[in-house]
Amino acid sequence: MRTTHLRVDRERCIGAGMCALTAPEVFDQDPDDGRVLLLHAEPPTTHRAAAQMAAGVCPSGAITFHEPEADGA
């Protein structure tokens, strides 16, 4: 079974913190530089919607959300 997969680009991150506010179970912020920290690259089903929303509200586009095809291919 294929799962949702997240990637973050810390170089692109501007430290706005929207990801950590939107999906704190999946994202955090580095206490040193404020940039995104990915806690779960493959979030459980219960956190997928929040993770997808966090990717959408990221002002720098530093989060990539990939969900497998519905047909399982």
Secondary structure, DSSP 8 states (H G I E B T S, - for coil): ----EEEE-TTT-----HHHHH-TTTEEE-TTT--EEES-SS--HHHHHHHHHHHHH-TT--EEEE---TT--
